[in-house]
Amino acid sequence: MSLRRRMELASRPVRQRADLGNRRLHQRWENFLARKKNTNIAAVAVARELAGWCWSLAVMED
């Protein structure tokens, strides 16, 4: 199943929160690279934030 189809199955609030999180994580990654941070350190920092974001989606009430 394509990513777009799976996103359409989610409720609107979840989709909105997912989009905001995706944009935030991407911006964070870009900021790390712009500051010439080690990519391993940047990846771990973004992964840590992603884990928290996934947890917040999992416990989110519709």
C-alpha positions as CSV (number, residue, x, y, z in Angstrom):
1,M,0.0,0.0,0.0
2,S,1.4,3.4,-0.9
3,L,2.2,6.0,1.7
4,R,-0.4,8.4,0.3
5,R,-3.2,5.7,0.7
6,R,-2.1,4.9,4.2
7,M,-2.2,8.6,5.1
8,E,-5.7,8.9,3.8
9,L,-6.8,6.2,6.2
10,A,-5.8,8.3,9.2
11,S,-8.1,10.8,10.8
12,R,-7.7,14.5,9.8
13,P,-6.1,15.6,13.2
14,V,-3.6,12.8,13.0
15,R,-2.7,13.7,9.4
16,Q,-2.2,17.4,10.3
17,R,0.0,16.5,13.3
18,A,2.0,14.1,11.2
19,D,2.6,16.7,8.5
20,L,3.7,19.3,11.1
21,G,6.0,16.8,12.7
22,N,7.5,15.8,9.3
23,R,8.1,19.4,8.4
24,R,9.7,20.1,11.8
25,L,12.0,17.1,11.6
26,H,13.1,18.0,8.1
27,Q,13.8,21.6,9.1
28,R,15.8,20.3,12.2
29,W,17.9,18.1,9.9
30,E,18.5,20.9,7.5
31,N,19.6,23.2,10.4
32,F,22.1,20.5,11.7
33,L,23.6,20.2,8.2
34,A,23.7,24.0,7.8
35,R,25.7,24.2,11.1
36,K,28.0,21.5,9.7
37,K,27.2,19.1,12.5
38,N,28.4,15.5,12.2
39,T,25.7,13.6,10.3
40,N,25.7,10.8,12.8
41,I,25.0,13.2,15.7
42,A,22.3,14.9,13.6
43,A,20.7,11.6,12.8
44,V,20.6,10.5,16.4
45,A,19.1,13.9,17.5
46,V,16.4,13.7,14.8
47,A,15.7,10.1,15.6
48,R,15.3,10.9,19.3
49,E,12.8,13.6,18.4
50,L,11.1,11.3,16.0
51,A,10.6,8.7,18.7
52,G,8.9,11.3,21.0
53,W,6.8,12.5,18.1
54,C,5.7,8.9,17.3
55,W,4.7,8.4,21.0
56,S,2.7,11.6,21.0
57,L,0.8,10.3,17.9
58,A,0.2,6.9,19.5
59,V,-1.4,8.4,22.6
60,M,-3.3,11.2,20.8
61,E,-7.0,11.1,21.2
62,D,-9.1,11.7,18.1
